């Protein structure tokens, strides 16, 4: 259920997958880049009966967690809706999994609840509630790379949907020589941040609005140790300045590189 714009929906969803990725990261990964601009200074996390208040406290909680278990999160249902002026609420039903070094698996179905507000950098968490879940029987399915890839792809679409003509923040999502093929309103391949910036700058002269409303299908396969190919199908809606309505659900392929920054890096879209 979604009662917000595609831009807000994708911004909230990207933050959700980023949050999960903080716990799925293996030992030895520096989480510092991923923790930048995620929480408000006064964020509160209620975690299975315990309360953690303040951004520094929450960051210490996350970075201090032991990493012996392999963690996975699998989204089942998502609801994002307004919750007051400049505030969104998000409810994510999911299957949460832990696997120990002996292969023993514990799976629970649980609902995570979030409150989000806009900041200069985008949406941030102001409140997170994680209750105990109900045990379920599930084989363990890793999700760390999938959630990392989803963060990157959805965050990119969030920037595109803003339709403000600006490429601010996209440098963190793409490689220096990234190439883009088949983007709307251009027949030419684009290269790097300059090519992407030119395409985005032309957007307001072509479209009144653009929404990648919902990620319908997502598949990820490894190409090498640190390179992945994602196939993502969004419900893509737009209206041109001439009043033409467009609706598409075309799969798009993304080549992604894991650099252990806040996001994976986009090497190619086609």
C-alpha positions as CSV (number, residue, x, y, z in Angstrom):
1,X,0.0,0.0,0.0
2,X,1.5,3.3,-1.1
3,X,-0.1,6.7,-0.5
4,X,2.9,8.9,-1.2
5,X,4.7,10.0,-4.4
6,X,7.1,7.7,-6.2
7,X,9.9,9.9,-5.1
8,X,9.1,9.6,-1.4
9,X,8.4,5.9,-1.8
10,X,11.7,5.2,-3.4
11,X,13.6,7.4,-0.9
12,X,12.0,5.6,2.0
13,X,12.5,2.2,0.4
14,X,16.2,2.8,-0.3
15,X,16.7,3.8,3.3
16,X,15.0,0.6,4.4
17,X,17.4,-1.6,2.4
18,X,20.4,0.5,3.6
19,X,19.3,0.0,7.2
20,X,19.1,-3.8,6.7
21,X,22.5,-3.7,5.0
22,X,24.1,-2.3,8.2
23,X,23.4,-5.6,9.9
24,X,24.2,-7.8,7.0
25,X,27.7,-6.5,6.4
26,X,30.3,-9.1,7.3
27,X,33.1,-8.6,9.8
28,X,35.9,-6.3,8.6
29,X,33.7,-3.9,6.6
30,X,34.0,-0.3,7.6
31,X,30.4,0.9,8.1
32,X,31.3,4.6,8.5
33,X,30.4,5.6,4.9
34,X,27.1,3.7,5.2
35,X,26.1,5.5,8.4
36,X,26.4,9.0,6.9
37,X,23.1,10.9,6.9
38,X,20.9,8.0,7.9
39,X,19.6,9.1,11.3
40,X,18.3,12.3,12.8
41,X,20.3,13.6,15.8
42,X,17.4,12.7,18.1
43,X,16.6,9.3,16.6
44,X,15.1,6.6,18.9
45,X,15.4,2.9,18.3
46,X,13.1,0.5,20.2
47,X,14.7,-2.9,19.8
48,X,13.0,-5.9,21.4
49,X,12.2,-4.1,24.6
50,X,15.3,-2.0,24.8
51,X,15.4,1.7,24.0
52,X,18.3,3.5,22.4
53,X,18.2,7.3,22.1
54,X,20.4,9.6,20.0
55,X,22.3,9.2,16.8
56,X,25.6,8.4,18.5
57,X,24.1,5.8,20.7
58,X,22.4,4.1,17.7
59,X,25.6,4.2,15.7
60,X,27.5,2.6,18.6
61,X,24.8,-0.1,18.8
62,X,25.2,-1.0,15.2
63,X,29.0,-0.8,14.9
64,X,29.4,-2.7,18.2
65,X,27.3,-5.7,17.2
66,X,29.2,-9.0,16.9
67,X,29.4,-10.3,13.3
68,X,29.6,-14.1,13.9
69,X,26.1,-14.6,12.6
70,X,25.1,-14.2,8.9
71,X,22.0,-12.0,8.7
72,X,19.4,-11.8,6.0
73,X,16.3,-9.7,5.5
74,X,13.6,-10.6,2.9
75,X,10.8,-8.1,2.3
76,X,7.3,-9.5,2.3
77,X,5.1,-6.4,2.3
78,X,5.6,-2.7,2.5
79,X,3.4,0.3,3.4
80,X,4.5,3.9,3.2
81,X,2.2,6.8,4.0
82,X,2.1,10.4,5.3
83,X,2.3,10.7,9.1
84,X,1.9,14.5,9.6
85,X,3.6,17.5,8.1
86,X,6.9,16.5,6.4
87,X,6.8,13.1,8.1
88,X,6.4,9.6,6.6
89,X,5.6,6.3,8.3
90,X,6.8,3.0,6.9
91,X,5.9,-0.5,7.9
92,X,7.9,-3.4,6.5
93,X,6.8,-7.0,7.0
94,X,9.8,-9.3,6.4
95,X,11.4,-12.6,7.0
96,X,14.4,-12.1,9.3
97,X,17.1,-14.8,9.3
98,X,20.2,-15.7,11.2
99,X,22.7,-18.4,10.3
100,X,25.5,-19.4,12.6
101,X,28.9,-20.8,11.7
102,X,27.5,-24.4,12.1
103,X,24.8,-23.7,9.5
104,X,21.9,-23.5,12.1
105,X,19.2,-21.2,10.9
106,X,16.7,-19.2,12.9
107,X,13.9,-17.5,10.9
108,X,11.2,-15.1,12.1
109,X,8.4,-13.1,10.5
110,X,8.4,-9.6,11.9
111,X,7.2,-6.1,11.2
112,X,9.6,-3.2,11.4
113,X,8.1,0.2,11.8
114,X,9.8,3.5,11.0
115,X,9.2,7.3,11.1
116,X,11.2,9.3,8.6
117,X,11.6,13.1,8.1
118,X,13.4,15.1,5.4
119,X,16.9,16.5,6.1
120,X,19.3,18.4,3.9
121,X,20.7,15.1,2.6
122,X,17.3,13.5,2.0
123,X,15.1,11.4,4.3
124,X,16.5,10.2,7.7
125,X,15.1,7.9,10.4
126,X,13.7,9.6,13.5
127,X,12.1,6.5,15.1
128,X,12.6,2.7,14.5
129,X,10.6,0.0,16.2
130,X,11.8,-3.7,16.0
131,X,9.6,-6.1,18.0
132,X,10.1,-9.8,18.6
133,X,9.0,-11.9,15.6
134,X,7.1,-15.1,15.1
135,X,9.2,-18.2,14.3
136,X,8.8,-19.6,10.8
137,X,10.5,-22.4,8.9
138,X,12.6,-21.2,6.1
139,X,15.8,-22.3,4.4
140,X,18.5,-19.6,4.7
141,X,18.8,-17.3,1.7
142,X,21.6,-14.7,1.8
143,X,20.4,-11.1,1.1
144,X,23.4,-8.9,1.7
145,X,24.3,-8.2,-1.9
146,X,20.7,-8.0,-3.0
147,X,19.9,-5.4,-0.5
148,X,23.1,-3.4,-1.3
149,X,22.1,-3.5,-5.0
150,X,18.6,-2.4,-4.3
151,X,19.7,0.6,-2.3
152,X,21.8,1.7,-5.2
153,X,19.2,1.2,-7.9
154,X,16.3,2.7,-6.0
155,X,18.4,5.6,-4.8
156,X,19.3,6.4,-8.4
157,X,15.7,6.4,-9.5
158,X,14.9,8.7,-6.6
159,X,17.3,11.3,-8.0
160,X,15.8,10.9,-11.5
161,X,12.2,11.3,-10.2
162,X,13.0,14.6,-8.5
163,X,13.1,16.2,-12.0
164,X,14.9,19.2,-10.6
165,X,17.6,19.1,-13.4
166,X,20.4,18.6,-10.8
167,X,22.9,15.7,-10.5
168,X,23.8,16.6,-6.9
169,X,24.6,13.4,-5.0
170,X,24.8,11.1,-8.1
171,X,28.6,11.1,-8.0
172,X,28.3,8.7,-5.0
173,X,26.3,6.3,-7.1
174,X,28.2,6.0,-10.4
175,X,31.7,5.1,-11.5
176,X,33.8,7.8,-13.1
177,X,33.3,6.3,-16.6
178,X,29.8,5.0,-16.1
179,X,27.8,4.6,-19.3
180,X,24.0,4.9,-19.7
181,X,22.1,3.5,-22.7
182,X,18.4,3.7,-23.5
183,X,17.5,6.5,-21.1
184,X,14.2,8.3,-21.8
185,X,14.2,11.2,-24.2
186,X,17.6,10.5,-25.7
187,X,18.8,8.1,-28.4
188,X,22.5,8.6,-27.6
189,X,24.5,6.7,-24.9
190,X,25.7,9.0,-22.1
191,X,29.0,8.8,-20.2
192,X,30.1,9.8,-16.8
193,X,28.6,12.5,-14.5
194,X,28.8,15.2,-17.2
195,X,26.6,13.1,-19.6
196,X,24.2,12.3,-16.9
197,X,24.0,15.9,-15.7
198,X,23.2,17.1,-19.2
199,X,20.4,14.5,-19.5
200,X,18.9,15.4,-16.1
201,X,19.1,19.2,-17.0
202,X,16.9,18.6,-20.0
203,X,14.3,16.6,-18.0
204,X,12.1,19.5,-16.9
205,X,11.7,20.7,-20.5
206,X,10.4,17.2,-21.5
207,X,8.4,16.0,-18.5
208,X,6.0,17.5,-16.0
209,X,6.6,14.7,-13.6
210,X,8.2,11.3,-13.5
211,X,7.6,8.5,-11.0
212,X,9.2,5.1,-10.6
213,X,6.4,4.0,-8.5
214,X,7.2,0.5,-7.4
215,X,10.0,-2.0,-7.9
216,X,8.1,-5.0,-9.3
217,X,10.9,-7.4,-10.2
218,X,14.5,-7.5,-9.1
219,X,17.1,-10.1,-9.9
220,X,20.9,-10.1,-9.1
221,X,23.6,-12.3,-10.4
222,X,27.4,-12.1,-9.7
223,X,29.7,-11.4,-12.6
224,X,32.8,-11.6,-10.5
225,X,33.7,-11.2,-6.8
226,X,32.8,-7.5,-6.8
227,X,30.8,-7.0,-10.0
228,X,27.1,-7.8,-10.3
229,X,24.3,-7.6,-12.9
230,X,20.9,-6.5,-11.6
231,X,17.7,-6.6,-13.6
232,X,15.1,-4.2,-12.3
233,X,11.6,-3.6,-13.5
234,X,9.8,-0.6,-12.1
235,X,6.2,0.7,-12.6
236,X,7.4,3.8,-14.5
237,X,4.8,6.6,-14.9
238,X,5.3,10.0,-16.5
239,X,3.6,13.0,-18.1
240,X,5.3,15.1,-20.8
241,X,5.0,18.9,-21.0
242,X,2.6,18.3,-23.9
243,X,0.2,16.3,-21.6
244,X,1.1,12.8,-22.9
245,X,0.8,10.1,-20.2
246,X,3.4,7.3,-20.4
247,X,3.3,4.0,-18.5
248,X,6.0,1.4,-18.9
249,X,7.3,-1.7,-17.1
250,X,10.4,-2.5,-19.0
251,X,13.2,-4.4,-17.4
252,X,16.5,-2.5,-17.2
253,X,19.9,-4.0,-16.6
254,X,22.5,-2.5,-14.3
255,X,26.1,-3.4,-13.9
256,X,27.1,-2.6,-10.3
257,X,30.5,-2.7,-8.5
258,X,30.8,-3.3,-4.8
259,X,33.3,-0.7,-3.4
260,X,32.0,-0.8,0.2
261,X,31.1,2.9,0.1
262,X,27.6,4.0,1.1
263,X,26.3,2.6,-2.2
264,X,27.5,0.2,-4.8
265,X,28.7,2.0,-7.9
266,X,26.8,1.9,-11.2
267,X,29.1,1.1,-14.0
268,X,26.5,0.7,-16.8
269,X,22.7,1.0,-17.4
270,X,21.1,-0.5,-20.5
